[in-house]
Amino acid sequence: MSDIDEPSGGDDARPPRRRGVSRRALVFGGLAVGGLAALGGGALIYRDIRRSAGPEGTWVELSPIVPVPEESPRGDSPAFEEPGDDTTVAVWAHADDDIIFANPHLAGVIASGATLRTVFVTAGDAGRGLAYAQQREAGIRAAYDEMRGSDQPWESSEITLLSGARVIRFVPTDDPRLSISMLRLPDGNLSAKGFPATGDAGLTQLINGLVPVLEPIDGGPTMDAARLAETIAELVHAGRPDHVTTNIPHESAFARGDHPDHSCVGSLVRAVAPSAGVSPADVTYYIGYPSQHEPPNVSGDELAAKVDVYRSYSAEDPVVTCGSATACLAQPGFGQWLRRSYGKGEDELRLA
């Protein structure tokens, strides 16, 4: 998501952490075995939700992604992780895109015992600096703790990739089948023009050649467009995935009105997946902001579990914090998105 510049209300109470298997794990575990819940919600809920529409991103044309050389990724990456059963590599623009747009699916992956390797490309900093980005990172770890039913600590490490990029990786001390890797590139803003604090530059300007490089907000090595594409390919390949999930790509009709960063990341993954050994049939793209215009399809216990995960995240993010399920569902945008999750395969993208 996120990049809404003013708090959306709700108190600051942090939801309690739990040890052991939580209600969320039980609910999503059932989804992982039995499949996603059927469409629900009804016309009355749909009418009520549409009374407070969420934000829409600026539409900007995007240049084709720089091709990744056929020999890339080369050899075993320092980011390599032992593949587990039914491994998913998930690549997102911002820390919370997965829990808002791809749940309950990804929570079901965790609950099923499968392996999940998550990559966040931007810092989601909204021009507020590294401290705010780190709050969001803490929030996403808390959300994953909620999904996996554990509050054991996470270990962090810095990894320099074959591409020359650097990632910060977090792994739970009690669950190595999960990992979160951060590239911390500057947030591109809803306007696709970036923020003054980070040079008015983001993924859109980099891909379109308007800026030569982007510098991660933590001072890591700069990336030009070719290095960024190679980095995404390397991280996907390093996970040896059976499945890949990501944002909807720019070339899809479903991207109109989405956050520009979402569109850039979806297009990057779509472009480099073949060089990472991933078939187009194995990639699922999740609709972002424009999902608010689709009928609700998450309800009942599945919605309650999804909101609990989001609350765990929002307790660490002062911009969107909400102290109750009611407050979370009342937030413009978030309330609509939480009630929806639409994944699309390659043949469902409605390509322009």
Secondary structure, 3 states (H helix, E strand, C coil): CCCCCCCCCCCCCCCCCCCCCCHHHHHHHHHHHHCCCCCCCHHHHHHHHCCCCCCCCCCCCCCCCCCCCCCCCCCCCCCCCCCCCCCEEEEECCCCHHHHHCCCHHHHHHHHCCCEEEEEEECCCCCCCHHHHHHHHHHHHHHHHHHHCCCCCEEEEEEECCCCCEEEEEEECCCCCEEEEEEEECCCCCCCCCCHHHCCCCHHHHHCCCCCCECCCCCCCCECHHHHHHHHHHHHHHCCCCEEEEECCCCEHHHCCCCHHHHHHHHHHHHHHHHHCCCHHHEEEECCHHHHHCCCCCCHHHHHHHHHHHHHHHCCCCCCCCCCHHHHHHCCCHHHHHCCCCEECHHHCCEC
